[in-house]
């Protein structure tokens, strides 16, 4: 008997995978290892075979292979867009004509029913057509009263049609048989010649409308042929119901008329002679048409009704869910959070700067104390070529928000030494003049960092100015980062310029390295030191970043409302408010954008917010979590290394990657967040409002929308592949994203079809309920937003803006998309941001030279701090000439560099203003470069003192009671293995009681 516990002793069922193991992380959108020959590349070369490389080089002025491949991929994308547009056109217009031709479709809805009193008084049928006898003056009285729609063709002398005179029909009796003989059942043809009788008896043709028969009305002597009902009774009577031998036509007629074969269409499809004979019989013996739907018409009608139900359902669902979100859900999120939802501040207790008695230092005493529900927030303002008025207006609005100055930091990034068109100073000079600089940091030295660029541009340098921004009685801590460039590029047109994405990554990389105590570049340490000096707290206490463009003004309550949402729902990782237009009446170009901005927020984003999946947080006004609370721990969100790594991708080669990274950074960041955190929420809050300036010239609008449309298409192509978003089937974010993608690429044909539908609506004869459906759908799509305006804003002026927008629909749905699609390979910003003396912007994706990794040192915070203290010591030795000099006690142990030494720092800066140690950070010390990792160290878990003060909650005493303080030394955190920057991988251990060697401050085993 096998021993229990011995391997192989028993059969064991395999372990069931838990949910976190079943879930697979999404593949990176930007892959480092790229295959040169993919199916997409092959297709692009096949579709553009007619344009060889030499032709593109000589005539297209595209000498580089990369430019030629981008052009070929553009042609391939345009071909797919044309295919989608062709499918939409076919389904909309030609599907019905294919399966339900007009001759057949007309009979379904425009007929006089046989034996139906509702068809009208005195309706008879002649050769299938309806004639009215209401005002008839019969020259020959009929001895009976005909039924409605009764066939009276046999009462008239009808000449043989030309279709029956074909030589191919010789020998077929039914083709030429005289049916006016006395034995035809009517005593001959008493009314005489058909045309003369119609005229003499005053019979009125009913607009060539046919007589319609139902299946059960096809009696003996009648049968159906190609949708027509034939009355063969006069012919059968004149031939005495005797079939002619060796006559294939007679054989088919007698079989169909006498054997009960109602639909004889297949009998006449055997030979070409029978097909010709079928046309002859229809022309000579037609009594009407089949009024029942054919299978093709039935399928078309079914498809139309299903499509109408789906489209109408989606439109109405979007509308009602947007209204529900506006009136119910959003107000629950923006209200002040209750006490049980206000959590203590989270921080990296294992970091070396969080000692047992951390020194707050800095200027906290001058800022006052914040409310306990106010999260530490960075207000990021990215600047490029804006003027003093725009930047100052943005900073004024941010600093005047109803949020404590001790809990917010104004963080301005000037993207290069650039002089905007029409400005008298460079953008960095404008930004620096806005703040009152701290005396200790008036002359900062440039610090190196890793920029988002290729080649030698990957090395960039920036200066950090710190101080306070004053507006009225408010005094807000502020930092200005000026990307000044390396010494080698000072003669370049735009030294230091690396793009908006690089400006965002300065902040994201800084907080990511702080939260994980990862190796820092010199710029990171400079930011750390000056942020701590200004705020009196270490950067790991910051949880929120508000991103604002330099031409945007934020309303006073907006910041607090957005932070309230973050407090009320811990699953929210990103937010945006409503962006209104500040210059709406400047020109016709701004006027046509007013309603477009409104509807994109209150309808599209409000609907997406119900699912928690807003697909684009506009970069002019949005908020992200740097980290999120989960239980007693926290997890990185915006600072997640995988997001930072992919968002900072500097090598972009394919057309898809360039459209993602170079044109629409804001939408790409949103896409990254949704892919990495599909169970978290991206929301829109209509109560938080900002105003921004929009393009007032058409060429600027054309350039802006080219970037936005192309970025939208490529990002939706990525999002539609994310399977675990909220919802299911038609009521899912994935299905909604798919419809948005199809709707975006089909915009040019959609506007054409809209005008075709309007013309058809004006020409349609509305004689049935189904005829009103297209008109109802058109009115629903065009004017339902007007109802939304009245419900949400109650401002009639927006109805006028809606009509202005409708007049400009050809521009929005045809001109702008067509221009954008044909410029898929244009990665520049064009006319959007003009710089003084600049001819054409080549984009930030251009590379040149080789990057030397040794130029940007990577060291841990404690290494920088230890080196700074040693620099102070050397400086004091050099400056002190007295023999009685006593060296200050400087801790050179393994714990050197903790913030307890900030006392010596403050004292030294008071006696040595302007000194900076950053000039020699790249030499000496235990530093590392890109390829060298620092060994792990041990740090203590510490608790941080409460930052709350005289708040609305604190006034009530101790509202939270015992157990609601900040993390204590007894709290345990999950272990954190060494982090590999190249692979972005983590290893986690269980919650152990012993102190881990390198602490990951809390967080579960996944990032959900």
Phi, psi and omega in degrees: 000132182297144179284134181295137181093344180285139182297129180088000183289326181226162173277128183238136177286139179298148181294134178286134180288133175281171188298320182295333178276330177290327183285129178254133178295145180294146176293146178300140178289326180252105183268136179287319179271112185247134175276139183285329184237101178246165176304325180292319178295319179297315179297319181296326179283327178291316185289339180246031182298333184287354180239086179294165183300322181294328178291319178292329180288314185281309185269322182276351181056048178235081184286332185277140178300325179296321178294321179294319180293323176297320179294319179295319178294327175297316178299320179295318178296318179297324178296321177292322177296319177296324178296315178298316179297320179295321178296318179297317179295317180297315181296323185283320189249312193264350179297317181293319181290338179283310185264345180217081184304160183299323180296328178274318183295325181298328182286343184282329188237355187229051184235162169259117185292136176290134177058037179239115182301334181286351179289342179118158182284138172066037178267127176235166179246134176228114184052038177089345180270152182268134177230144179264133177250017184298322180249026184288145173241089188291127173279333176234118184289138173275141182272017178206165176257114184292150173289165177296120178081010182296140182282119178244025182299324184289353176274353182243152173275112183251123179294155179293125181296157180295330179297340182266358183263010180292142179294341179290345183255010180299136178093356179263119190293319186294343183288321186241005182300134177280114183261011178260017176291162186293339181267023180275003178097347180242006185071033182099210180242082189295338184270357175078202184302138186298307184297318180292323182293321178298320181287315184288329182267004177058048175273132187257124177288127184273064176055035179057026176280138184275170172268133184252135179247146172268168183299319184284355178265358176277098187271183176297137185091353177245152168203167184258135178222115180054036178088354178259146176263121182256134176259098183263007182299312178303321180293316181297325179289321182290335179260012177057033178054035178247122182283136177281134180288150178060026177242104185294332179290315177299320179302316180291321182295312182293325179293319182286320186279327187257339184262009176075021177276099188292311181255109184257021185300318183294332179294338183254018179248011187285313184230166177296327178295320180290326177294320177293320179296326178298318178296323178295315180297322179296319181290336186254329187240012184297133176249347180162200181231162177280118184276353176279147178298134170285163179305321180295314179294322178297317180294319179296315179296320178298316179299316181297318180292320178294315179297319178297318180294318181293310182295313178298321178296319179294315180299312181292322179297315177302317182296307185291324179291326176294320179293317178298317179296320182297318189263339186242296191293316186294324181290333176289333183273327186274352180290159179300130186292143175291168185300323185288350178260354177272110184262158177295157180295138179257145182205171181273091184292338183271357182288151184292337181281347179266078180282183182294327179229076183293142178268122179286319175056207173062211187242031183300324183298334181272352185259347184080181182249145183270166175288154184288343177262010177264113179281148177295125190231133171265129177256098185272124176240114179264129183240148178228287183230017182291160180270177183298319183297318181294311183294317180295320178298320178295314182293322177300314182295324180290318182287337180271001178296151182283074183209136185300138179295335180285352182244007179224148181227124177279121186237104184255132178239119176264117187276075176096161177277092190229142176247111182294155180297123181091356180268150178264352178225163176286159180300318177300319179297321179297316182292319182294322181292348182283336188248156171270107188287147173289136184299326183290346185228037185286334183235074183289152177264146178295137181242141182281152173203165179273114184269161175275089181198174180248156177068215183292339180290352178294337174267122178224163180229150182214151175254143181245114175258139181226153181172218184223143177258121182255132171213114185066232179264003181273142179224098188255131175302139185216145175229138179240119177257118181252112177281101188263347179086166179282164178302332183288342184249016182292337178270358180287161182299321183228075182296135178086348183288124178227001177101166182294323181298322178294322177297319177292322183290335174303315180286315183295315179296322180299309182289328177296317180289327178291315183295326181258005185049046180274171180296140184247152168274164181305324179296323179299315181293322178297319176297317180301310186295318184282328175295318179294323179295320182284312190270337184078007177227159178278156187296340183289354175278345182284134183241339190232144170232128175256119182258125183224139174280162187281003176240027184241138177244125185263136177291158189301320186271354190297315183297315180295321180297319180292319178293325175301319178299318179297323179288322185286332181223107183288348179277348178288124179249344180209147182218155169215155176254188179275132177258117177256162184265128181274334183244047188295337184252015182289322182200174178294334180292318178288328182295322183285350181267347187298306182289329178297319176295317183297310186289329179293333178272304191282344177250302184291303184290326177295320177296315180295331181292332177299324176273351184071030184225057174298124189277351178207113170269113184298134183293343180288340182196094179208163182224138178232154170276132170285322177210159183233146176281139175218102187068231176266004182244187175222157177231147178289144178242275177295333181270007177303127185305324180296323178290315179299319182294316183284325181288335180263017179304125184254349179252102179241121187243316185279162179298321180297315181294321181291323176292330178287313193264330187262342186248323184228072183299322184295313180292324180295321178296320177298317178299317178300316181296317180292325179290322183275334180229068183293340180269356175266178191240142168243123192234162174239132180242106183292341182285336177272119190236144170222164176235141182222163177268133179249162180303135179252003175238146185294325181294327177288319177298320179299317180292318181295313183288335173300314179294316184293316183294314180295320177295322179298314182300312185289326178287322176295328176297329177279317184292329183293345179270353179280112190272337187257035172282173186292147174098177179215141178051233185292335178260056180224157177293326180296317178293320178297320178294320177300316178295321177297320179295311179297318179295326180291314182286339181263012181303317182300317180281336180297319181290324177295315179295328178297315180291325175297319179295323178296316179296316179295323179296327179284336184259354185284139173269107188277089180245008178207166181294321182296335180292336181276347187297312178300320179296319179297319179295320179298313179296321180298313184290320186280325191246355175298323175302331177296322176294321178299324178299312183295328181283319188271317186254331184058031178246114183293338182297331179290338174294322176294319177297329178295318179293325174298318178296318180296325177294332181265011181304321177302327178289313183292319189260352180232303186296307184294314179296317181298317178298318181294316183295323180283351177246036175300333183264014176258113186251014179272167177271355173059232186271002188293312180234104182266142180245145182302123178082002182273139179266302180214132178281125182269356180091171183262003183273353182289144181235162177192141180077186181237137181276130177259110185295336183288348180284344181239097181290148177236113181223159178283164182302318183294331177290317176299316183295318178297319180292325178296317180294323176294325177295320177298318181297315179296322181294319179293322177298320183289323184278338185268114179264358183281138179286341180271015182298132175248124182293132176294151181285118178237126183285114178255017182280188181294338181262016180296148174097005177287163187292357175295342178275000180295341176295313177298323181299312182297318180295322182290319181294332176293328181265345180228070181295141175088354182288141177221136179268357189290346182293334183242028180287337185276357183240143174071182178074173179272066183264173178221163173245194186300331184260012186231126180259143178277141180294150180292151178235171180252135178228161181267151172278127182230160175257148181257140180295152181296136178262000181288159181216221182282082182251178178294337177272318183295334180296340180270009181098227179260088188289337186262337177074189182292145177088002180244021178279193180276165185304140181252175182294336181284341181292135181256148180236156179293148180289155185227111180285173180300139183262128178263116183294328182289322185261340181064036186253152180233149171237137185235142174248174179286176179283101183264159179274337179276161180290125179290156182292321175221119195271124163269119189287084174079188178100143179283190184274359172222182186252022184283000000 
